[in-house]
Amino acid sequence: MTITPRLALMLSLPPLLWAGNAVVGRLAITSIPPLWLNAGRWALALALLLPLGWRAFAGARRRGQIAARWRHLALLSLTGVGAYNALQYLALKTSTPLNVTLIAASSPVWMLAIGALFHGEHPRRAQVAGAALSLVGVAVVLSRGEWAALGRVHLVPGDLLMLLAVMSWCVYSWLLARPPASMRGALRPDWNWAEFLSLQIALGLLWATAAAGLGEWVTPTPRPIAWTPWLVAAVLFVAVGPSLIAYRLWGLGVAAAGPAVAAFFGNLTPLFAALLSAALLGEWPQAFHGLAFALIVAGIVVSSRPARLP
């Protein structure tokens, strides 16, 4: 398919916001447990979205529509809302930023693998080549142009959690792109985007709150959460930008471009994260940032080239 400037912007803004989520989340989990950060984020996001999406829950007919599709909605909310960010925040407790970002950068590979195994979407050579280019670009920015840094990676429990997070996100993206018959065409309820996202967040919040409660029971918080102005601002940011805005744009982008192509845009996240981290530390982008950006963009362009007709 052809990547228009509008579609490219639609798929590029979520990685930028998610990069901000990683940077802010890394700082926030020093003041609030990761699972409660995830639950608080989605509780605030739902409160902000409900004025637009409350009709999804109003009336017996709407509730019946939810009940008839609860399995799909429960899985969608678990993988995209309840699990992904909770696992990412947990991963940042024990894993290094280098490891977490490297694992997240493997999402195109998992996206293509899930498509081939469960949806009959066999990757084209262009998509495989695009995945390779994007991964090289990510490696350049993570190693800061020093390839020896990649050889010092050691797996820790957080790395495995991040791998689970990436797989969860890939499953979520395919569920959006390949919904069951009850969620397609005339059989799909007339939910608008806000109502559909409200459903996902409401059900995902149940998962997130249950996980936070279980985590508190297993490992009690050593001290009460200190709600400083900084922490309130951090939760507000992750609830609005990476949650509402990014999820809306990502849903539109995946529907238009497909999950495999969208995954390559997701590879911009580590590059944006590196740039944001550099800005916060007062370090300006260097030559290797430009090289990495060129490689990642090249991967997007190559992967989205239309297949040749026989």
N, C-alpha and C positions, 0 to 999 in steps of 0.2 A: 504494500500500500504506500501512498505518498504521504510524507510527513509535512503538513502545512505549518507555517509559522504559528498559527493559533494553537494547533495540536501540540507543537513542540513546547510552547510556553505552558500549556496546560499540564504537560507531563514533566516539565522542569521545575515548576514551583513546589510541588510536593517534596522532591528531594531536598530543596533548599530549606523548607520548613522542617523536614525530618532531621536535617543536619543540625538545625538550631535546637531541636528536641534532644539530640544526643549531647550537645554541649551543655545545655541548661540542665538536662536530667543528670548528667555526670556531677554537676555542682549541687543539685537539689538533694540527691540521695545521701548527702552528708548530714542533712537536717531532718529527713523524713524517710521511713523505710520504703524500699522500692515498690512493694506491692500496694502500700497505701498511697504512694504517689500516683500509681496507675489508676487506682479506684477513685481518688479525688479528682484526677484529671477528667475522667469520664463522667463523674457526677456533675461537675461544673459544666462540661460540654453539653450534657443532656438538658440541664436547666436553661442554658442559653438557647438551645435549639427548639425546645418544646413550644414556644409561641408560634413557630412555623410548622411544627410536625405533630401537634397534639391530636389532630384528627385521625391519625393512624390507630389510635386507641379508643376513639369515641364511637359508641353504639354497638349493639349486638352484632350487626353485620360485619363491622370492621374486626371485632374481636374473633368472630368466626373465621374470617380470612386468615388471621394470625394462627389460630388453632389448627387449621387445615394444613398449614405449611410450617409448623413449629420445628420439625426436624431440620429442614434446610436453614431456617432462620437461626436456630440454636447453633448449628455448625458454623454458619457465617459469622455470627457474633463471637463465638469462641475463638476462631482462628484470627479474625481481623481486629477485634476489640479487646477481648478478654486475655488472650495469650501473648500476642506479639510484643507489645510494649512492656508487659510485666516481665517476660523473659529477657528482654533487652536491658531493662533497668537492673534486673538481678545479675545479668552477665557483667555489667559494669562494676559490680562489687568485687569481683575476683579476677576478671580478665583485663588485659591491657587494651587501650584504644587501638593499637596496631592489630592485635588478634581479632577483636570484635569487628573492625571495619573490613579486614580481609575476609572474614567469614560472611559478612553481609554482602560483600561484593560478589560472592558466588551465586547470588540469587538467579541470574539468567540461566546458569547451568541447571539448577533445580527446577526452574520454571519450564525449561525445555524438556527435562526428564519427566516431570509430572504430566506434561501435555502428551508426550509420546506414550507413556505407560497407561494412562487412564482416559485420555481423550482422543487417541488416534491422530494427534498432531505431530507428525514426524518433522524434526527440524531440517531446514534446508542448509546447504553448505554455507550460504551467506550468513545465516544466523549463527552457525558454529564459528565462522571466521569473526563475526562481530563480537561474539562472546570472548574470544581470545584477545582481540584488540582492546576491549574494555577492561579485561582483567589485567592486561599489561599496563594500561594507563593507571589503574588503581594502584598497582604495585609500585609504579614510579613515584606517585605522590606519597604513598605510605613509607617508602624507603628513603624519601627525600633525595632521590637520585643515587643512593648508596645501596647497591644490591645486596651487600653483605648483611644489611640489617634484616633482610627477609629470612636469612638462615638462622637467626637467633630467636625465632618464634617457638614457644613451648606451650603445648595445650594444657589448660587448666579447666576446672569444672565450668567456669563462665563461658569458655569456648563452646562446650557442648550445649549449654543453654542457648547461646546465640545461634548455633546451628539449628536447634529446634525452633527458634524464633523465625529464622529465614524460611524454613519449611512451612511453618504455620502461615506466613504471609503469602507464600506461593500458592498454597491450597486456597486461601481466601481470594486471591486474584482469579484463579480458575473458576471458583464458585460464582464470582461476579460475571465472568465471561461466558460460562456454560451452565446456566441455571437449569433446574428441572423443568419439565413441561408446565407445571403449575405456576411457574414464574416467568413464562414467556407468552408473548402475543396477547390474544384476547383473554387467556386464562389468568394473566397477571393482574392482581388487584390494582386499582387506579391510585396507587400511592405516588405522590410526587417525591422529588429527591429528598426534601426535608423529612417527610414522613417515613420514607424507607430508611434514611440514616438514623432517625430517632428510634426506630425499631431495633436496628443493629446495636445502637449505643445502650438502649434500655436493657436488652437481653445481655449484652456484653458486660454491663455494669453488675449484673447478677453474678456472672462468672468472676469478675474482678474483685467484687466485695467478698465473695466466698473464699477466694484464694488469699486475700489479705487477712481475713479472719482466721483461716487455717494457719497461715504463716505466723500470725501473732500468737496463736496457741502453741505452735511448735517452738518458735523462737521469739519470746516476748521482747518488745522494744525496751532497751535498757533505760531510756529516759523519755519523758513526754515530748511530743512534737512542739517545737518552738515556732509559732506562727509569726515570723518576722515579716516586715514589708517586702523584703527580698523573696522570701519563700512564697508569699501570696502572689507576687508578680510572676514568679516562675510557674506556679500552677496555672495562673490565668493564661500565660503564653502557651503552655503545652495543651491547654484545653481548647484554645481558639485556633491557633495557627496549625500545628501538626495534626490536630484532631478534626475540627470542622472544615476548615478551608482545604487542607491537604486531602482529606478523605473524599470531599466532594469532587475536587479536580481529578483525583486518581480514579474515581469511579467513572467519570466521563471519559478520561483518557484510555482506560482499559477497554471500555465499551467500543471506542472508536478505533484504537490501534491494535487491540488484542493483548493478552498478558505477556506474551513472549517479547514483543517489541517494547512494551512498557517497561519490562524488567531492565532493559538496557539504559533507559532514562533513570531508573532507580540507582544505577551505578554512579550517577553524578553525586549521590549523597556523601560518600567519603571525600570527594574532592571539595564539595561545599563545606563539609565539616572541618577539613584541614584549613581552608581559607578563613572560616570563622574563628577557629582556634588561634590561628596566626594573628588575626586582627585583635583578638582579646589579649594576646601576649605581646602585642606591639611589633610583631614580625611581619614584614610585607611579603607578598608572594614573590617567588623566585622563578628562575627559568624552568625548573622541573615541573612547576605547577602548570605552566603553559604547555609543556610537552604532554603531561598527563591529560589535560583538558582536550588536546587535539586527538589523542588516542581514544579517549572515551567517546568523543563526538564521532570519530571515524567508525567506531564500533556500532554506534546508533545508525549512522548512514548506511553502512554495509549491511547490517541486519535487516533494514527496512527496504532494501532494494527488491523490486518485484521479481518473481521467478520468471525465468525465460520460457517462452512458449516453445514447444517442441517443433 
